Amino acid sequence: MIAMQIPGDTWAHRLPAGLKLVAVAVASILLFQVSSFWTLLPCLAAVISLYASLGRQGLAQLKLLRGLSVLLACLLALHWLSGTLLEGFAIILRLIIMILAANFVSVTTRMDDMMAAVQPLFRPLEWLGISSRKPALGVTLVLRFTPYMLQVFSMLQEAYRARTGSSGSWRLLAPFAIQSLRMSDHVAEALKARGGSDGLTR
Amino acid sequence: MAFWPRKSKQNETRVCDPDAKPFAVFENVGLEIAERSVLTGLTLRLTEDRIGVIGLNGSGKSTFVRLLNGLRTPSSGELSLFGVPATLAEPELPRHVGFVFQNPDHQAIFPTVEEEIAFGLTQLGSDKDESRSRARAFLATHGCEALADRPISELSEGQKQLICILAVLVMEPRLLVLDEPMTSLDALATSRIRSMLMSLPQKIVLVSHDLSHFEGFDRIFWLEEGRLRMDGPPHEVLAAYRADLDIKLNNKLELVAL
C-alpha cells in the first residue's frame, strides 16, 4: 500500500500548507489553458522532479498512477472512439500532472496543518450555526480511513475466495457497504467518546 | 447512530465533580435497545480503583461500560456520574472518562501518531502548535517518541492499541474504561499493556474475557443476560465464574447457545 504521508522534514514539508494548496489550485487553473504537448510534457517532468527531490520515498509515490491506469485507459479509449485521440492524450497528461501535484501536497502536509488551512473556507457555515470544524474533520476521516477500507475489501475478497475459489468483486459490494456503515458507527462512537466534532470548549 | 454527535449545549459552569465518591451510582438501571432488554435492574456504587467486568458474549458488558461515558443512556432507573445525574454530566463526560475500544482501527482518527495524540488536546482547547509540542512531549514520557511521525496504519496491533490508550490518557481523565482492549494482541503486547494500565493513577474499568487480566483488581462484576449475577472481590467472583463455565462446558456443547 502507498503511504499517505512521507514522514520527514524536507523542503516540501516546511512550506506552509495554505501556500501549497493555493499553488496547486493556481497551477490547475493555468493547466486548463494549455493543451500543447510542448507545455504539458515539461510540466510533467517538473512535477516528477518534485517527487524526485524527496528521494526514494518520493518516487515510490508515483506508483499511485498504477491504480489510476484503468480509469485513464478508459478515458483514452473513449477519445479514440470519438476520433479525438490526440486531445485525449493531452487531457490524460493534464490529469496526471494535476493528480500528482495534488498528491504531492497531501503526502508532504500533515493532516492537522491541512485542516487548519482548509477550515477558514468553511467559516461561512458558522453563520448557519454549523461548526466549520466538521467538514475539515470529515476530510481528515476520509483520508485516514481510505487505506483501512481497502484492507477491509481485500479481507472480504479473501473470505470469499476461501469459500468459493473464485474472486467475486462485484458480489462483495453489498457486504462491503454494510461493513463500511458498521465501521462508521464505531468511529462515530470513538469520536463522541473524545468530545465529538465540536470539542469540549464550547 | 448519527455520524456526527448532536451538538451539546454546554454551560460555562461545570457540573461534574471529578473526585466524587462513588464516581458512579446505579439505582435499578435498565436499558432496552430496539425493545430488547439488554440490562436489567442494576444497582451499584462504583468507588474502587480497579474494577473488572466479566460475562459471556451478549451478557451486556459493552453496553454496561458505555453507560459510564454517556455513549448509552439508561431507559429506566437512575444513573448518576461524578455526583450528578448522567444526563447533566453527559457533555462533560469525555473530559473525565477515557474510553478505549476493542478495535484500535476504529478508534484512531488521524493518519499519524502525533496528530492522533494532539487531537485530544485540541479537543480540550489547546491551539494546534501547543497541542503538537505537548503531544510529542507526552509520547516521549511514555517512551514512544520514535512513533510520533509514523502512520497509524503501519503500526503493529500492540503499538496501535498503545497509541489509542495514550490518545485518551493525554486528556487526563479520572476514569479509564477499556472494552476488551487486548483481544487482538499477542501475549507480549498484552502483558506490556496490562502492566502499563496497572501503573496508571486513573481509576480503571476493564472488560475482558481473559481472567488473568484481573490480577491486582479490587472488584469484579459478573454480568449474565443483562443482570448482575455476582459482584465482589476477584478471588470469589472469578472462582465462581470458572466453576460456572466448567458446568456449562460439561453440559453437551450446544453450539446454538453460543
Interface residues (C-beta under 8 A of the other chain):
Chain A: M1 A3 M4 Q5 P7 G8 R110 M111 D112 D113 A116 K134 L137 T140 L141 L143 R144 P147 Y148 Q151 M183 S184 D185 H186 V187 A188 E189 A190 L191 K192 A193 R194 G195 G196 S197 D198 G199 L200 T201 R202
Chain B: M1 A2 F3 W4 P5 K7 S8 Q10 N69 L71 E92 P94 R95 V97 G98 F99 F101 N103 D105 H106 Q107 A108 I109 F110 P111 T112 E115 A118 F119 G120 T122 Q123 L124 G125 K128 S131 R132 D149 R150 P151 I152 S153 E154 A167 V168 M171
